[in-house]
Amino acid sequence: MVSKPESTLLCGPRYYIEMYNLISSSTDYEKVILWINCGESEGLALAAIRDGAKHIIFYGKNFNSINEIAIEAGVQLLNKPPDTEDI
């Protein structure tokens, strides 16, 4: 699952984390991975880390600084959306 930056801004990272928790606890399918797309927003990326996200997309100008924080928190940070399969 990959959120859109606009909806992450509107709903906040916690919304997607809670949705992920519901889906992953109620399915027997392959492991579900949630990528929270924070776009260029440092604030959203930091909120996602604080809220417990494990996979974040962030392509703002302070990528390296946010990545250092993410690494310390055990979070994978990408600067572009990953390849995904539509199902």
Backbone as CSV, one residue per row, in Angstrom:
resi,resn,N_x,N_y,N_z,CA_x,CA_y,CA_z,C_x,C_y,C_z
1,MET,0.842,-1.168,0.000,0.000,0.000,0.000,0.891,1.236,0.000
2,VAL,0.519,2.211,-0.814,1.246,3.484,-0.863,0.215,4.601,-0.773
3,SER,0.374,5.456,0.228,-0.538,6.594,0.346,-0.133,7.670,-0.657
4,LYS,-1.061,8.544,-0.964,-0.760,9.706,-1.808,-0.389,10.860,-0.881
5,PRO,0.576,11.710,-1.289,0.999,12.796,-0.403,-0.148,13.723,0.000
6,GLU,-1.069,13.959,-0.929,-2.180,14.861,-0.623,-3.073,14.276,0.476
7,SER,-3.309,12.974,0.422,-4.174,12.368,1.432,-3.434,12.214,2.761
8,THR,-2.126,12.025,2.718,-1.358,11.980,3.963,-1.423,13.335,4.646
9,LEU,-1.345,14.389,3.866,-1.448,15.740,4.422,-2.825,15.966,5.030
10,LEU,-3.853,15.485,4.365,-5.223,15.675,4.836,-5.545,14.825,6.058
11,CYS,-5.201,13.543,6.019,-5.582,12.603,7.073,-4.536,12.444,8.166
12,GLY,-3.287,12.697,7.836,-2.200,12.490,8.777,-1.681,11.063,8.732
13,PRO,-0.416,10.872,9.095,0.178,9.538,9.054,-0.522,8.527,9.953
14,ARG,-0.992,8.963,11.117,-1.622,8.040,12.071,-2.811,7.321,11.453
15,TYR,-3.584,7.980,10.595,-4.726,7.358,9.921,-4.273,6.128,9.132
16,TYR,-3.203,6.281,8.390,-2.707,5.172,7.573,-2.091,4.064,8.424
17,ILE,-1.441,4.440,9.504,-0.875,3.432,10.396,-1.995,2.595,11.011
18,GLU,-3.068,3.224,11.446,-4.198,2.487,12.017,-4.869,1.606,10.960
19,MET,-5.021,2.107,9.751,-5.599,1.310,8.668,-4.706,0.107,8.376
20,TYR,-3.410,0.311,8.350,-2.454,-0.774,8.133,-2.591,-1.838,9.223
21,ASN,-2.691,-1.395,10.461,-2.824,-2.341,11.567,-4.076,-3.198,11.421
22,LEU,-5.179,-2.596,11.006,-6.419,-3.350,10.792,-6.266,-4.361,9.661
23,ILE,-5.699,-3.938,8.555,-5.551,-4.819,7.389,-4.584,-5.965,7.690
24,SER,-3.441,-5.642,8.264,-2.437,-6.685,8.482,-2.862,-7.681,9.555
25,SER,-3.716,-7.267,10.476,-4.166,-8.199,11.511,-5.336,-9.061,11.053
26,SER,-5.977,-8.698,9.947,-7.165,-9.437,9.524,-6.978,-10.169,8.200
27,THR,-5.755,-10.311,7.746,-5.536,-10.975,6.466,-4.536,-12.118,6.596
28,ASP,-4.738,-13.153,5.794,-3.813,-14.274,5.741,-2.956,-14.211,4.482
29,TYR,-3.069,-13.135,3.721,-2.315,-13.000,2.486,-0.880,-12.614,2.782
30,GLU,-0.122,-12.397,1.718,1.270,-11.988,1.869,1.372,-10.781,2.789
31,LYS,2.525,-10.625,3.348,2.753,-9.501,4.250,2.424,-8.183,3.555
32,VAL,1.651,-7.365,4.217,1.273,-6.057,3.692,2.301,-5.040,4.164
33,ILE,2.815,-4.243,3.227,3.751,-3.163,3.574,3.071,-1.839,3.249
34,LEU,3.097,-0.951,4.216,2.518,0.375,4.048,3.629,1.388,3.844
35,TRP,3.572,2.098,2.731,4.476,3.214,2.479,3.679,4.496,2.656
36,ILE,4.068,5.318,3.610,3.413,6.602,3.831,4.171,7.650,3.032
37,ASN,3.486,8.214,2.043,4.097,9.198,1.162,3.901,10.589,1.759
38,CYS,4.984,11.178,2.208,4.949,12.501,2.834,5.329,13.611,1.861
39,GLY,5.572,13.246,0.611,5.915,14.251,-0.391,7.132,15.055,0.021
40,GLU,7.026,16.357,-0.030,8.128,17.254,0.321,8.024,17.797,1.745
41,SER,7.083,17.280,2.518,6.812,17.823,3.850,7.673,17.179,4.942
42,GLU,8.640,17.949,5.461,9.461,17.459,6.564,8.604,17.164,7.784
43,GLY,7.614,18.018,8.032,6.738,17.845,9.190,5.974,16.528,9.152
44,LEU,5.443,16.187,7.971,4.741,14.911,7.839,5.685,13.737,8.016
45,ALA,6.885,13.829,7.454,7.859,12.745,7.596,8.218,12.536,9.067
46,LEU,8.451,13.614,9.788,8.773,13.502,11.204,7.582,12.975,12.008
47,ALA,6.374,13.411,11.652,5.178,12.903,12.335,5.012,11.405,12.082
48,ALA,5.274,10.974,10.852,5.156,9.546,10.527,6.159,8.730,11.332
49,ILE,7.379,9.232,11.477,8.381,8.543,12.293,7.908,8.487,13.741
50,ARG,7.457,9.615,14.259,6.979,9.689,15.644,5.809,8.752,15.890
51,ASP,4.912,8.630,14.888,3.713,7.810,15.044,3.968,6.316,14.841
52,GLY,5.187,5.943,14.455,5.524,4.530,14.359,5.543,3.933,12.968
53,ALA,5.518,4.762,11.936,5.607,4.239,10.571,6.952,3.555,10.372
54,LYS,6.972,2.522,9.551,8.216,1.797,9.285,8.741,2.021,7.873
55,HIS,7.900,2.541,6.976,8.282,2.769,5.580,7.726,4.122,5.151
56,ILE,8.623,5.044,4.811,8.208,6.415,4.492,8.841,6.845,3.175
57,ILE,8.056,7.586,2.395,8.553,8.217,1.172,8.618,9.719,1.451
58,PHE,9.783,10.310,1.212,9.978,11.736,1.431,10.995,12.231,0.413
59,TYR,10.636,13.273,-0.330,11.569,13.789,-1.330,11.760,15.293,-1.195
60,GLY,11.819,15.746,0.048,12.056,17.157,0.322,13.539,17.486,0.329
61,LYS,13.827,18.766,0.501,15.206,19.231,0.405,16.084,18.788,1.576
62,ASN,15.508,18.388,2.684,16.288,17.957,3.843,16.284,16.437,3.992
63,PHE,16.339,15.728,2.862,16.253,14.265,2.880,17.309,13.648,3.786
64,ASN,18.547,14.084,3.686,19.622,13.457,4.466,19.402,13.612,5.966
65,SER,18.948,14.775,6.400,18.682,14.992,7.830,17.544,14.110,8.319
66,ILE,16.469,14.048,7.543,15.323,13.205,7.912,15.739,11.734,7.881
67,ASN,16.575,11.364,6.931,17.029,9.976,6.840,17.841,9.572,8.068
68,GLU,18.665,10.460,8.598,19.422,10.155,9.817,18.478,9.849,10.976
69,ILE,17.432,10.643,11.110,16.442,10.423,12.167,15.711,9.107,11.932
70,ALA,15.374,8.848,10.672,14.666,7.610,10.326,15.523,6.390,10.651
71,ILE,16.792,6.435,10.313,17.687,5.308,10.585,17.747,5.025,12.083
72,GLU,17.861,6.073,12.881,17.894,5.898,14.337,16.609,5.262,14.857
73,ALA,15.488,5.531,14.187,14.190,4.993,14.607,13.879,3.647,13.960
74,GLY,14.770,3.139,13.125,14.530,1.862,12.457,13.520,1.950,11.331
75,VAL,13.457,3.115,10.692,12.493,3.385,9.621,13.209,3.398,8.273
76,GLN,12.598,2.789,7.271,13.144,2.838,5.912,12.575,4.062,5.210
77,LEU,13.448,4.905,4.686,13.054,6.140,4.016,13.507,6.086,2.567
78,LEU,12.580,6.345,1.651,12.892,6.407,0.223,12.639,7.817,-0.286
79,ASN,13.346,8.186,-1.372,13.106,9.506,-1.970,12.242,9.434,-3.218
80,LYS,11.626,8.269,-3.456,10.647,8.106,-4.542,9.784,6.891,-4.196
81,PRO,8.586,6.838,-4.718,7.726,5.680,-4.432,8.350,4.388,-4.953
82,PRO,8.157,3.295,-4.221,8.689,2.009,-4.676,7.845,1.450,-5.815
83,ASP,8.391,0.490,-6.526,7.595,-0.217,-7.528,6.554,-1.046,-6.790
84,THR,5.321,-0.937,-7.211,4.245,-1.688,-6.561,3.439,-2.432,-7.604
85,GLU,2.715,-3.427,-7.152,1.820,-4.179,-8.008,0.394,-3.766,-7.751
86,ASP,-0.347,-3.529,-8.813,-1.772,-3.267,-8.658,-2.491,-4.607,-8.558
87,ILE,-3.413,-4.689,-7.616,-4.175,-5.932,-7.485,-5.655,-5.665,-7.566
